Amino acid sequence: MVEPETEEDLKCIVIELMEEWNLPSVIGALDGQHVCIECPKHGGSLFYNYKSFHSTVLMAICDAKYRFLHVSIGSYCGENDAGIIIQSEFIQKIDDGSHPLPPPSQHGDYTLPHILVGDEIFPLKPWLK
């Protein structure tokens, strides 16, 4: 895993996502997955999920070639994806503006901001669609 640290790192990811998937101005894809585990000692119901097995949540942001850019592992399965990701230091830096996102780019007649893509569980933000 190589977490992008600079605007140049993100620009390379944007280019790959455009070339591979025709996704303009996208800096990564975000999603979570329940990973089956043996219940930790004294874990009780904290790790018992709605699918009726013990799990922990793996939350990841991936690039065009399915490489992890950011990973969060170990959240309780009662937390939803949106709650988990907003606690991430990487996402907090994007949200407060301290992580350098590339400036909006021109695509035909449109100027598009750089964004992460995720499913409907995630909150809409200027950088998350």
N, CA, C and O atoms as CSV, one atom per row, in Angstrom:
chain,resi,resn,atom,element,x,y,z
A,1,MET,N,N,0.838,-1.174,0.000
A,1,MET,CA,C,0.000,0.000,0.000
A,1,MET,C,C,0.882,1.237,0.000
A,1,MET,O,O,1.819,1.344,0.792
A,2,VAL,N,N,0.580,2.159,-0.884
A,2,VAL,CA,C,1.293,3.427,-0.923
A,2,VAL,C,C,0.252,4.538,-0.893
A,2,VAL,O,O,-0.389,4.838,-1.901
A,3,GLU,N,N,0.097,5.140,0.277
A,3,GLU,CA,C,-0.877,6.215,0.412
A,3,GLU,C,C,-0.350,7.459,-0.289
A,3,GLU,O,O,0.775,7.884,-0.029
A,4,PRO,N,N,-1.155,8.051,-1.182
A,4,PRO,CA,C,-0.688,9.248,-1.887
A,4,PRO,C,C,-0.493,10.406,-0.910
A,4,PRO,O,O,-1.356,10.690,-0.079
A,5,GLU,N,N,0.644,11.060,-1.025
A,5,GLU,CA,C,0.969,12.134,-0.093
A,5,GLU,C,C,1.003,13.502,-0.743
A,5,GLU,O,O,0.839,14.519,-0.069
A,6,THR,N,N,1.216,13.533,-2.049
A,6,THR,CA,C,1.346,14.820,-2.726
A,6,THR,C,C,0.310,14.951,-3.839
A,6,THR,O,O,-0.332,13.982,-4.243
A,7,GLU,N,N,0.177,16.157,-4.309
A,7,GLU,CA,C,-0.712,16.429,-5.436
A,7,GLU,C,C,-0.263,15.654,-6.676
A,7,GLU,O,O,-1.093,15.181,-7.452
A,8,GLU,N,N,1.050,15.528,-6.856
A,8,GLU,CA,C,1.585,14.774,-8.004
A,8,GLU,C,C,1.217,13.293,-7.927
A,8,GLU,O,O,0.878,12.683,-8.941
A,9,ASP,N,N,1.283,12.710,-6.717
A,9,ASP,CA,C,0.859,11.317,-6.532
A,9,ASP,C,C,-0.584,11.139,-6.997
A,9,ASP,O,O,-0.909,10.187,-7.706
A,10,LEU,N,N,-1.443,12.072,-6.585
A,10,LEU,CA,C,-2.856,11.987,-6.942
A,10,LEU,C,C,-3.077,12.190,-8.437
A,10,LEU,O,O,-3.951,11.553,-9.025
A,11,LYS,N,N,-2.301,13.065,-9.054
A,11,LYS,CA,C,-2.448,13.287,-10.503
A,11,LYS,C,C,-2.146,12.009,-11.284
A,11,LYS,O,O,-2.819,11.719,-12.273
A,12,CYS,N,N,-1.152,11.250,-10.856
A,12,CYS,CA,C,-0.837,9.974,-11.518
A,12,CYS,C,C,-1.996,8.994,-11.390
A,12,CYS,O,O,-2.318,8.286,-12.343
A,13,ILE,N,N,-2.624,8.950,-10.218
A,13,ILE,CA,C,-3.774,8.072,-10.007
A,13,ILE,C,C,-4.938,8.506,-10.887
A,13,ILE,O,O,-5.619,7.664,-11.473
A,14,VAL,N,N,-5.172,9.807,-10.984
A,14,VAL,CA,C,-6.252,10.352,-11.821
A,14,VAL,C,C,-6.058,9.940,-13.278
A,14,VAL,O,O,-7.013,9.544,-13.947
A,15,ILE,N,N,-4.832,10.033,-13.764
A,15,ILE,CA,C,-4.536,9.660,-15.151
A,15,ILE,C,C,-4.833,8.181,-15.378
A,15,ILE,O,O,-5.454,7.820,-16.378
A,16,GLU,N,N,-4.392,7.318,-14.453
A,16,GLU,CA,C,-4.650,5.878,-14.589
A,16,GLU,C,C,-6.150,5.568,-14.576
A,16,GLU,O,O,-6.618,4.752,-15.370
A,17,LEU,N,N,-6.907,6.213,-13.682
A,17,LEU,CA,C,-8.349,5.961,-13.619
A,17,LEU,C,C,-9.047,6.433,-14.888
A,17,LEU,O,O,-10.019,5.819,-15.328
A,18,MET,N,N,-8.563,7.509,-15.473
A,18,MET,CA,C,-9.149,7.982,-16.729
A,18,MET,C,C,-8.825,7.013,-17.866
A,18,MET,O,O,-9.697,6.675,-18.667
A,19,GLU,N,N,-7.565,6.567,-17.934
A,19,GLU,CA,C,-7.160,5.661,-19.015
A,19,GLU,C,C,-7.816,4.283,-18.893
A,19,GLU,O,O,-8.259,3.726,-19.897
A,20,GLU,N,N,-7.883,3.727,-17.683
A,20,GLU,CA,C,-8.407,2.375,-17.480
A,20,GLU,C,C,-9.934,2.313,-17.446
A,20,GLU,O,O,-10.532,1.391,-17.999
A,21,TRP,N,N,-10.567,3.302,-16.792
A,21,TRP,CA,C,-11.997,3.206,-16.498
A,21,TRP,C,C,-12.817,4.372,-17.040
A,21,TRP,O,O,-14.032,4.413,-16.848
A,22,ASN,N,N,-12.169,5.317,-17.712
A,22,ASN,CA,C,-12.866,6.481,-18.267
A,22,ASN,C,C,-13.610,7.267,-17.178
A,22,ASN,O,O,-14.745,7.706,-17.367
A,23,LEU,N,N,-12.936,7.427,-16.039
A,23,LEU,CA,C,-13.483,8.187,-14.914
A,23,LEU,C,C,-12.675,9.476,-14.769
A,23,LEU,O,O,-11.588,9.458,-14.192
A,24,PRO,N,N,-13.188,10.583,-15.281
A,24,PRO,CA,C,-12.431,11.838,-15.202
A,24,PRO,C,C,-12.406,12.406,-13.785
A,24,PRO,O,O,-13.417,12.381,-13.083
A,25,SER,N,N,-11.272,12.908,-13.377
A,25,SER,CA,C,-11.077,13.607,-12.101
A,25,SER,C,C,-11.320,12.749,-10.867
A,25,SER,O,O,-11.615,13.286,-9.799
A,26,VAL,N,N,-11.204,11.441,-10.987
A,26,VAL,CA,C,-11.406,10.546,-9.841
A,26,VAL,C,C,-10.050,10.176,-9.240
A,26,VAL,O,O,-9.124,9.795,-9.956
A,27,ILE,N,N,-9.947,10.295,-7.901
A,27,ILE,CA,C,-8.685,9.992,-7.216
A,27,ILE,C,C,-8.704,8.627,-6.534
A,27,ILE,O,O,-7.697,8.218,-5.956
A,28,GLY,N,N,-9.832,7.912,-6.590
A,28,GLY,CA,C,-9.897,6.576,-6.007
A,28,GLY,C,C,-11.326,6.117,-5.788
A,28,GLY,O,O,-12.262,6.916,-5.801
A,29,ALA,N,N,-11.477,4.809,-5.585
A,29,ALA,CA,C,-12.771,4.206,-5.283
A,29,ALA,C,C,-12.749,3.700,-3.850
A,29,ALA,O,O,-11.765,3.106,-3.409
A,30,LEU,N,N,-13.830,3.935,-3.132
A,30,LEU,CA,C,-13.909,3.692,-1.703
A,30,LEU,C,C,-15.016,2.693,-1.402
A,30,LEU,O,O,-16.126,2.822,-1.919
A,31,ASP,N,N,-14.721,1.687,-0.561
A,31,ASP,CA,C,-15.771,0.770,-0.107
A,31,ASP,C,C,-15.286,-0.011,1.108
A,31,ASP,O,O,-14.096,-0.033,1.424
A,32,GLY,N,N,-16.235,-0.648,1.775
A,32,GLY,CA,C,-15.948,-1.458,2.944
A,32,GLY,C,C,-16.413,-2.884,2.735
A,32,GLY,O,O,-17.292,-3.144,1.913
A,33,GLN,N,N,-15.820,-3.812,3.483
A,33,GLN,CA,C,-16.164,-5.227,3.370
A,33,GLN,C,C,-16.054,-5.883,4.740
A,33,GLN,O,O,-15.099,-5.636,5.477
A,34,HIS,N,N,-17.036,-6.721,5.082
A,34,HIS,CA,C,-16.957,-7.508,6.310
A,34,HIS,C,C,-16.026,-8.689,6.065
A,34,HIS,O,O,-16.199,-9.436,5.102
A,35,VAL,N,N,-15.044,-8.853,6.938
A,35,VAL,CA,C,-14.102,-9.962,6.851
A,35,VAL,C,C,-14.374,-10.891,8.035
A,35,VAL,O,O,-14.335,-10.470,9.191
A,36,CYS,N,N,-14.644,-12.137,7.733
A,36,CYS,CA,C,-14.967,-13.134,8.760
A,36,CYS,C,C,-13.775,-13.328,9.706
A,36,CYS,O,O,-12.638,-13.494,9.266
A,37,ILE,N,N,-14.059,-13.303,11.016
A,37,ILE,CA,C,-13.024,-13.517,12.030
A,37,ILE,C,C,-13.556,-14.463,13.104
A,37,ILE,O,O,-14.758,-14.711,13.194
A,38,GLU,N,N,-12.647,-14.979,13.907
A,38,GLU,CA,C,-13.041,-15.694,15.116
A,38,GLU,C,C,-13.297,-14.623,16.163
A,38,GLU,O,O,-12.515,-13.682,16.297
A,39,CYS,N,N,-14.373,-14.759,16.893
A,39,CYS,CA,C,-14.725,-13.737,17.878
A,39,CYS,C,C,-13.595,-13.549,18.886
A,39,CYS,O,O,-13.154,-14.516,19.508
A,40,PRO,N,N,-13.122,-12.310,19.055
A,40,PRO,CA,C,-12.073,-12.055,20.047
A,40,PRO,C,C,-12.587,-12.353,21.460
A,40,PRO,O,O,-13.780,-12.241,21.742
A,41,LYS,N,N,-11.666,-12.731,22.327
A,41,LYS,CA,C,-12.019,-12.999,23.720
A,41,LYS,C,C,-12.699,-11.751,24.296
A,41,LYS,O,O,-12.186,-10.642,24.142
A,42,HIS,N,N,-13.812,-11.919,24.935
A,42,HIS,CA,C,-14.609,-10.830,25.511
A,42,HIS,C,C,-15.164,-9.884,24.442
A,42,HIS,O,O,-15.531,-8.749,24.748
A,43,GLY,N,N,-15.227,-10.347,23.191
A,43,GLY,CA,C,-15.749,-9.509,22.108
A,43,GLY,C,C,-17.256,-9.351,22.142
A,43,GLY,O,O,-17.806,-8.385,21.613
A,44,GLY,N,N,-17.915,-10.311,22.769
A,44,GLY,CA,C,-19.366,-10.240,22.870
A,44,GLY,C,C,-20.021,-10.044,21.516
A,44,GLY,O,O,-19.688,-10.723,20.544
A,45,SER,N,N,-20.945,-9.119,21.466
A,45,SER,CA,C,-21.667,-8.875,20.211
A,45,SER,C,C,-21.029,-7.772,19.363
A,45,SER,O,O,-21.535,-7.453,18.288
A,46,LEU,N,N,-19.929,-7.188,19.832
A,46,LEU,CA,C,-19.307,-6.089,19.081
A,46,LEU,C,C,-18.899,-6.506,17.668
A,46,LEU,O,O,-18.940,-5.693,16.744
A,47,PHE,N,N,-18.510,-7.754,17.501
A,47,PHE,CA,C,-18.038,-8.215,16.198
A,47,PHE,C,C,-19.062,-9.110,15.484
A,47,PHE,O,O,-18.761,-9.695,14.444
A,48,TYR,N,N,-20.278,-9.212,16.050
A,48,TYR,CA,C,-21.304,-10.056,15.431
A,48,TYR,C,C,-22.148,-9.181,14.519
A,48,TYR,O,O,-22.772,-8.222,14.973
A,49,ASN,N,N,-22.167,-9.513,13.220
A,49,ASN,CA,C,-22.809,-8.621,12.267
A,49,ASN,C,C,-24.214,-9.077,11.871
A,49,ASN,O,O,-24.676,-10.146,12.270
A,50,TYR,N,N,-24.870,-8.249,11.086
A,50,TYR,CA,C,-26.241,-8.517,10.640
A,50,TYR,C,C,-26.323,-9.707,9.687
A,50,TYR,O,O,-27.424,-10.175,9.395
A,51,LYS,N,N,-25.204,-10.203,9.200
A,51,LYS,CA,C,-25.180,-11.373,8.316
A,51,LYS,C,C,-25.020,-12.664,9.123
A,51,LYS,O,O,-24.865,-13.744,8.554
A,52,SER,N,N,-25.058,-12.544,10.446
A,52,SER,CA,C,-25.006,-13.666,11.382
A,52,SER,C,C,-23.658,-14.380,11.465
A,52,SER,O,O,-23.617,-15.604,11.593
A,53,PHE,N,N,-22.575,-13.646,11.395
A,53,PHE,CA,C,-21.257,-14.197,11.679
A,53,PHE,C,C,-20.382,-13.103,12.284
A,53,PHE,O,O,-20.706,-11.919,12.195
A,54,HIS,N,N,-19.275,-13.504,12.898
A,54,HIS,CA,C,-18.350,-12.534,13.488
A,54,HIS,C,C,-17.457,-11.973,12.388
A,54,HIS,O,O,-16.938,-12.704,11.544
A,55,SER,N,N,-17.295,-10.658,12.424
A,55,SER,CA,C,-16.469,-10.029,11.392
A,55,SER,C,C,-15.883,-8.730,11.906
A,55,SER,O,O,-16.279,-8.207,12.947
A,56,THR,N,N,-14.942,-8.234,11.154
A,56,THR,CA,C,-14.430,-6.881,11.330
A,56,THR,C,C,-14.522,-6.229,9.963
A,56,THR,O,O,-14.632,-6.916,8.948
A,57,VAL,N,N,-14.478,-4.914,9.938
A,57,VAL,CA,C,-14.659,-4.206,8.673
A,57,VAL,C,C,-13.308,-3.785,8.102
A,57,VAL,O,O,-12.482,-3.185,8.790
A,58,LEU,N,N,-13.108,-4.111,6.839
A,58,LEU,CA,C,-11.957,-3.642,6.082
A,58,LEU,C,C,-12.474,-2.530,5.177
A,58,LEU,O,O,-13.319,-2.769,4.315
A,59,MET,N,N,-11.974,-1.330,5.369
A,59,MET,CA,C,-12.361,-0.172,4.565
A,59,MET,C,C,-11.160,0.205,3.721
A,59,MET,O,O,-10.051,0.325,4.242
A,60,ALA,N,N,-11.362,0.396,2.419
A,60,ALA,CA,C,-10.223,0.664,1.545
A,60,ALA,C,C,-10.560,1.661,0.451
A,60,ALA,O,O,-11.704,1.786,0.014
A,61,ILE,N,N,-9.531,2.360,0.029
A,61,ILE,CA,C,-9.575,3.201,-1.170
A,61,ILE,C,C,-8.597,2.570,-2.144
A,61,ILE,O,O,-7.445,2.312,-1.795
A,62,CYS,N,N,-9.055,2.318,-3.375
A,62,CYS,CA,C,-8.222,1.657,-4.383
A,62,CYS,C,C,-8.049,2.531,-5.609
A,62,CYS,O,O,-8.850,3.427,-5.873
A,63,ASP,N,N,-6.985,2.254,-6.355
A,63,ASP,CA,C,-6.727,2.973,-7.602
A,63,ASP,C,C,-7.224,2.162,-8.792
A,63,ASP,O,O,-7.945,1.182,-8.607
A,64,ALA,N,N,-6.861,2.545,-9.989
A,64,ALA,CA,C,-7.340,1.912,-11.227
A,64,ALA,C,C,-6.904,0.463,-11.368
A,64,ALA,O,O,-7.557,-0.313,-12.067
A,65,LYS,N,N,-5.828,0.092,-10.724
A,65,LYS,CA,C,-5.301,-1.268,-10.845
A,65,LYS,C,C,-5.557,-2.079,-9.578
A,65,LYS,O,O,-4.854,-3.052,-9.302
A,66,TYR,N,N,-6.576,-1.669,-8.803
A,66,TYR,CA,C,-7.000,-2.361,-7.580
A,66,TYR,C,C,-5.935,-2.361,-6.479
A,66,TYR,O,O,-5.977,-3.202,-5.581
A,67,ARG,N,N,-5.006,-1.449,-6.538
A,67,ARG,CA,C,-4.007,-1.334,-5.474
A,67,ARG,C,C,-4.593,-0.495,-4.340
A,67,ARG,O,O,-5.293,0.490,-4.576
A,68,PHE,N,N,-4.294,-0.902,-3.111
A,68,PHE,CA,C,-4.770,-0.144,-1.965
A,68,PHE,C,C,-4.006,1.170,-1.856
A,68,PHE,O,O,-2.775,1.192,-1.889
A,69,LEU,N,N,-4.750,2.261,-1.726
A,69,LEU,CA,C,-4.158,3.572,-1.467
A,69,LEU,C,C,-4.280,3.920,0.017
A,69,LEU,O,O,-3.444,4.624,0.584
A,70,HIS,N,N,-5.345,3.406,0.623
A,70,HIS,CA,C,-5.590,3.629,2.052
A,70,HIS,C,C,-6.409,2.453,2.575
A,70,HIS,O,O,-7.330,1.990,1.903
A,71,VAL,N,N,-6.081,1.974,3.757
A,71,VAL,CA,C,-6.787,0.842,4.352
A,71,VAL,C,C,-7.033,1.120,5.830
A,71,VAL,O,O,-6.160,1.619,6.540
A,72,SER,N,N,-8.223,0.791,6.268
A,72,SER,CA,C,-8.580,0.834,7.683
A,72,SER,C,C,-9.153,-0.531,8.026
A,72,SER,O,O,-10.119,-0.964,7.397
A,73,ILE,N,N,-8.583,-1.217,9.006
A,73,ILE,CA,C,-9.011,-2.568,9.373
A,73,ILE,C,C,-9.283,-2.611,10.871
A,73,ILE,O,O,-8.547,-2.018,11.661
A,74,GLY,N,N,-10.334,-3.309,11.253
A,74,GLY,CA,C,-10.551,-3.572,12.668
A,74,GLY,C,C,-11.741,-2.887,13.292
A,74,GLY,O,O,-11.930,-2.983,14.505
A,75,SER,N,N,-12.549,-2.200,12.512
A,75,SER,CA,C,-13.722,-1.541,13.088
A,75,SER,C,C,-14.782,-2.563,13.469
A,75,SER,O,O,-14.875,-3.636,12.872
A,76,TYR,N,N,-15.577,-2.215,14.469
A,76,TYR,CA,C,-16.689,-3.068,14.857
A,76,TYR,C,C,-17.695,-3.118,13.712
A,76,TYR,O,O,-17.869,-2.140,12.985
A,77,CYS,N,N,-18.345,-4.244,13.560
A,77,CYS,CA,C,-19.275,-4.397,12.441
A,77,CYS,C,C,-20.571,-3.633,12.647
A,77,CYS,O,O,-21.364,-3.527,11.712
A,78,GLY,N,N,-20.815,-3.101,13.826
A,78,GLY,CA,C,-22.001,-2.280,14.037
A,78,GLY,C,C,-21.861,-0.884,13.457
A,78,GLY,O,O,-22.857,-0.187,13.269
A,79,GLU,N,N,-20.644,-0.476,13.174
A,79,GLU,CA,C,-20.418,0.838,12.573
A,79,GLU,C,C,-20.644,0.735,11.070
A,79,GLU,O,O,-20.271,-0.260,10.449
A,80,ASN,N,N,-21.255,1.766,10.484
A,80,ASN,CA,C,-21.424,1.708,9.033
A,80,ASN,C,C,-20.203,2.296,8.325
A,80,ASN,O,O,-19.362,2.946,8.947
A,81,ASP,N,N,-20.122,2.059,7.030
A,81,ASP,CA,C,-18.957,2.490,6.250
A,81,ASP,C,C,-18.691,3.989,6.386
A,81,ASP,O,O,-17.540,4.409,6.507
A,82,ALA,N,N,-19.753,4.792,6.367
A,82,ALA,CA,C,-19.581,6.240,6.458
A,82,ALA,C,C,-18.962,6.642,7.791
A,82,ALA,O,O,-18.087,7.506,7.837
A,83,GLY,N,N,-19.414,6.016,8.877
A,83,GLY,CA,C,-18.862,6.325,10.189
A,83,GLY,C,C,-17.412,5.918,10.326
A,83,GLY,O,O,-16.632,6.587,11.004
A,84,ILE,N,N,-17.051,4.827,9.685
A,84,ILE,CA,C,-15.671,4.338,9.752
A,84,ILE,C,C,-14.735,5.252,8.974
A,84,ILE,O,O,-13.678,5.638,9.472
A,85,ILE,N,N,-15.125,5.594,7.760
A,85,ILE,CA,C,-14.207,6.347,6.890
A,85,ILE,C,C,-13.977,7.778,7.388
A,85,ILE,O,O,-12.883,8.314,7.212
A,86,ILE,N,N,-14.981,8.406,8.005
A,86,ILE,CA,C,-14.755,9.778,8.455
A,86,ILE,C,C,-13.791,9.851,9.637
A,86,ILE,O,O,-13.293,10.929,9.963
A,87,GLN,N,N,-13.521,8.711,10.284
A,87,GLN,CA,C,-12.544,8.674,11.376
A,87,GLN,C,C,-11.114,8.499,10.862
A,87,GLN,O,O,-10.159,8.630,11.628
A,88,SER,N,N,-10.964,8.205,9.578
A,88,SER,CA,C,-9.649,7.960,8.996
A,88,SER,C,C,-8.844,9.260,8.904
A,88,SER,O,O,-9.368,10.300,8.508
A,89,GLU,N,N,-7.579,9.184,9.271
A,89,GLU,CA,C,-6.709,10.363,9.215
A,89,GLU,C,C,-6.582,10.887,7.778
A,89,GLU,O,O,-6.577,12.098,7.559
A,90,PHE,N,N,-6.481,9.981,6.806
A,90,PHE,CA,C,-6.366,10.370,5.397
A,90,PHE,C,C,-7.598,11.167,4.966
A,90,PHE,O,O,-7.459,12.210,4.327
A,91,ILE,N,N,-8.786,10.701,5.301
A,91,ILE,CA,C,-10.026,11.378,4.932
A,91,ILE,C,C,-10.178,12.681,5.698
A,91,ILE,O,O,-10.653,13.669,5.138
A,92,GLN,N,N,-9.788,12.704,6.960
A,92,GLN,CA,C,-9.862,13.943,7.733
A,92,GLN,C,C,-8.988,15.029,7.112
A,92,GLN,O,O,-9.365,16.201,7.102
A,93,LYS,N,N,-7.813,14.639,6.590
A,93,LYS,CA,C,-6.930,15.610,5.945
A,93,LYS,C,C,-7.555,16.152,4.660
A,93,LYS,O,O,-7.431,17.340,4.361
A,94,ILE,N,N,-8.227,15.285,3.900
A,94,ILE,CA,C,-8.909,15.754,2.688
A,94,ILE,C,C,-10.052,16.687,3.089
A,94,ILE,O,O,-10.231,17.744,2.485
A,95,ASP,N,N,-10.816,16.301,4.095
A,95,ASP,CA,C,-11.982,17.073,4.521
A,95,ASP,C,C,-11.603,18.452,5.044
A,95,ASP,O,O,-12.306,19.426,4.775
A,96,ASP,N,N,-10.493,18.549,5.791
A,96,ASP,CA,C,-10.115,19.855,6.334
A,96,ASP,C,C,-9.194,20.648,5.405
A,96,ASP,O,O,-8.783,21.761,5.734
A,97,GLY,N,N,-8.874,20.072,4.243
A,97,GLY,CA,C,-8.079,20.789,3.245
A,97,GLY,C,C,-6.577,20.702,3.438
A,97,GLY,O,O,-5.829,21.342,2.700
A,98,SER,N,N,-6.113,19.922,4.416
A,98,SER,CA,C,-4.667,19.847,4.631
A,98,SER,C,C,-3.983,18.824,3.726
A,98,SER,O,O,-2.754,18.811,3.653
A,99,HIS,N,N,-4.732,17.969,3.037
A,99,HIS,CA,C,-4.158,17.052,2.040
A,99,HIS,C,C,-4.324,17.723,0.682
A,99,HIS,O,O,-5.434,18.113,0.319
A,100,PRO,N,N,-3.240,17.862,-0.072
A,100,PRO,CA,C,-3.295,18.613,-1.326
A,100,PRO,C,C,-4.007,17.861,-2.461
A,100,PRO,O,O,-3.393,17.028,-3.128
A,101,LEU,N,N,-5.288,18.147,-2.683
A,101,LEU,CA,C,-5.985,17.606,-3.846
A,101,LEU,C,C,-5.598,18.437,-5.064
A,101,LEU,O,O,-5.385,19.643,-4.945
A,102,PRO,N,N,-5.506,17.812,-6.222
A,102,PRO,CA,C,-5.239,18.597,-7.426
A,102,PRO,C,C,-6.377,19.595,-7.667
A,102,PRO,O,O,-7.514,19.341,-7.270
A,103,PRO,N,N,-6.084,20.714,-8.308
A,103,PRO,CA,C,-7.152,21.670,-8.609
A,103,PRO,C,C,-8.121,21.068,-9.630
A,103,PRO,O,O,-7.768,20.114,-10.323
A,104,PRO,N,N,-9.334,21.611,-9.733
A,104,PRO,CA,C,-10.287,21.111,-10.730
A,104,PRO,C,C,-9.653,21.093,-12.121
A,104,PRO,O,O,-8.794,21.914,-12.441
A,105,SER,N,N,-10.098,20.140,-12.936
A,105,SER,CA,C,-9.537,20.029,-14.286
A,105,SER,C,C,-10.631,20.150,-15.337
A,105,SER,O,O,-11.804,19.885,-15.075
A,106,GLN,N,N,-10.223,20.550,-16.514
A,106,GLN,CA,C,-11.133,20.773,-17.631
A,106,GLN,C,C,-11.314,19.476,-18.409
A,106,GLN,O,O,-10.338,18.819,-18.770
A,107,HIS,N,N,-12.577,19.107,-18.666
A,107,HIS,CA,C,-12.926,17.938,-19.474
A,107,HIS,C,C,-13.992,18.384,-20.448
A,107,HIS,O,O,-15.174,18.434,-20.109
A,108,GLY,N,N,-13.570,18.710,-21.671
A,108,GLY,CA,C,-14.512,19.244,-22.659
A,108,GLY,C,C,-15.021,20.589,-22.187
A,108,GLY,O,O,-14.230,21.489,-21.906
A,109,ASP,N,N,-16.331,20.736,-22.098
A,109,ASP,CA,C,-16.946,21.993,-21.666
A,109,ASP,C,C,-17.088,22.106,-20.154
A,109,ASP,O,O,-17.612,23.102,-19.655
A,110,TYR,N,N,-16.625,21.092,-19.420
A,110,TYR,CA,C,-16.865,21.035,-17.984
A,110,TYR,C,C,-15.574,21.140,-17.180
A,110,TYR,O,O,-14.536,20.602,-17.569
A,111,THR,N,N,-15.658,21.835,-16.065
A,111,THR,CA,C,-14.580,21.876,-15.088
A,111,THR,C,C,-15.018,21.003,-13.930
A,111,THR,O,O,-16.046,21.260,-13.303
A,112,LEU,N,N,-14.228,19.956,-13.641
A,112,LEU,CA,C,-14.609,18.978,-12.633
A,112,LEU,C,C,-13.634,18.969,-11.455
A,112,LEU,O,O,-12.420,18.987,-11.656
A,113,PRO,N,N,-14.168,18.942,-10.213
A,113,PRO,CA,C,-13.287,18.798,-9.050
A,113,PRO,C,C,-12.792,17.358,-8.965
A,113,PRO,O,O,-13.403,16.455,-9.536
A,114,HIS,N,N,-11.709,17.147,-8.268
A,114,HIS,CA,C,-11.205,15.788,-8.062
A,114,HIS,C,C,-11.957,15.168,-6.894
A,114,HIS,O,O,-12.146,15.800,-5.854
A,115,ILE,N,N,-12.388,13.912,-7.081
A,115,ILE,CA,C,-13.271,13.269,-6.122
A,115,ILE,C,C,-12.879,11.808,-5.872
A,115,ILE,O,O,-12.152,11.197,-6.656
A,116,LEU,N,N,-13.377,11.273,-4.764
A,116,LEU,CA,C,-13.410,9.835,-4.517
A,116,LEU,C,C,-14.809,9.373,-4.901
A,116,LEU,O,O,-15.768,10.133,-4.763
A,117,VAL,N,N,-14.941,8.146,-5.378
A,117,VAL,CA,C,-16.265,7.599,-5.663
A,117,VAL,C,C,-16.565,6.483,-4.662
A,117,VAL,O,O,-15.684,5.706,-4.292
A,118,GLY,N,N,-17.818,6.422,-4.236
A,118,GLY,CA,C,-18.262,5.406,-3.302
A,118,GLY,C,C,-19.746,5.160,-3.498
A,118,GLY,O,O,-20.388,5.831,-4.306
A,119,ASP,N,N,-20.297,4.200,-2.762
A,119,ASP,CA,C,-21.717,3.910,-2.912
A,119,ASP,C,C,-22.560,4.860,-2.057
A,119,ASP,O,O,-22.041,5.799,-1.453
A,120,GLU,N,N,-23.865,4.597,-2.021
A,120,GLU,CA,C,-24.807,5.537,-1.407
A,120,GLU,C,C,-24.697,5.661,0.112
A,120,GLU,O,O,-25.298,6.572,0.681
A,121,ILE,N,N,-23.965,4.795,0.783
A,121,ILE,CA,C,-23.833,4.888,2.237
A,121,ILE,C,C,-22.970,6.086,2.655
A,121,ILE,O,O,-23.115,6.598,3.765
A,122,PHE,N,N,-22.081,6.526,1.773
A,122,PHE,CA,C,-21.158,7.603,2.112
A,122,PHE,C,C,-21.829,8.964,1.952
A,122,PHE,O,O,-22.660,9.151,1.063
A,123,PRO,N,N,-21.465,9.916,2.817
A,123,PRO,CA,C,-22.071,11.250,2.717
A,123,PRO,C,C,-21.556,11.991,1.481
A,123,PRO,O,O,-20.402,11.830,1.083
A,124,LEU,N,N,-22.416,12.792,0.891
A,124,LEU,CA,C,-21.969,13.615,-0.231
A,124,LEU,C,C,-21.096,14.739,0.305
A,124,LEU,O,O,-21.478,15.454,1.232
A,125,LYS,N,N,-19.941,14.880,-0.280
A,125,LYS,CA,C,-18.992,15.941,0.069
A,125,LYS,C,C,-18.495,16.508,-1.257
A,125,LYS,O,O,-18.686,15.877,-2.297
A,126,PRO,N,N,-17.868,17.673,-1.250
A,126,PRO,CA,C,-17.326,18.189,-2.513
A,126,PRO,C,C,-16.304,17.246,-3.139
A,126,PRO,O,O,-16.101,17.282,-4.352
A,127,TRP,N,N,-15.653,16.396,-2.329
A,127,TRP,CA,C,-14.609,15.484,-2.802
A,127,TRP,C,C,-15.051,14.015,-2.770
A,127,TRP,O,O,-14.241,13.127,-3.037
A,128,LEU,N,N,-16.344,13.744,-2.441
A,128,LEU,CA,C,-16.838,12.373,-2.346
A,128,LEU,C,C,-18.219,12.275,-2.977
A,128,LEU,O,O,-19.172,12.901,-2.513
A,129,LYS,N,N,-18.316,11.489,-4.031
A,129,LYS,CA,C,-19.599,11.348,-4.766
A,129,LYS,C,C,-19.980,9.898,-4.859
A,129,LYS,O,O,-21.017,9.567,-5.434
